[in-house]
Amino acid sequence: MPSRDYRREGKGIDSVAYCPRCRTEYAEEARECMDCHVALCAGPPPDAERSDVPAKLVRVRTFGGPRAHMDANLAKNLLQAEGIPSVLPGEFSAEALPGIDVVQLLVREEDLQEATEILESFLDGPAGDPARGGD
């Protein structure tokens, strides 16, 4: 039996639930996000975070060596694909010296644990894992 699509895309549904990760709205009877596979929260999604209260950023990983910038950008893209915003301080600056300077990847404090788990599972997996291009 095909699953019913409860997503709210301008369907005029008054009672709603939303995905806390991607903020997609669903009909109230939906229980899980079809894309993120997480439990939905009741009610409409909260307004965008207040811009006058900056998020507290914490270091999730530090990269060094000649591939530091490349590895940091890979990690940033992994987190972005999982819906976790991240920042590479100085990424638009010409002052960093590739191969010499360390690169820190920052995430919001509330995303730290999930970001750490994602990066560990991908970047710290077995070196011979064919999915990672290992030998």
MOMORA-V431782 format. One record per pair of residues at least 12 apart in sequence whose ideal C-beta (glycine too) atoms are under 6 Angstrom apart, sorted by the first residue. I is the first residue (numbers start at 1). J is the second residue. Records with the same first field share a line. If there is no record, write none. Layout:
I=J ; J
This chain:
6=26 ; 27 ; 30
7=26
8=25 ; 26
13=27
15=28
16=44
17=30 ; 40 ; 42
18=41 ; 45
19=33 ; 36 ; 40
20=41
21=36 ; 38 ; 83
22=35 ; 36 ; 83
23=45
26=40
55=108
56=109
57=106
58=109 ; 112
59=104 ; 106
60=105 ; 107 ; 115 ; 116
61=105 ; 119
62=102 ; 104
63=103
64=102
66=99
68=103
69=98 ; 103
72=88 ; 103 ; 105
75=105 ; 119
76=88
78=122
79=115
82=118
84=111 ; 115
86=105 ; 107
87=106
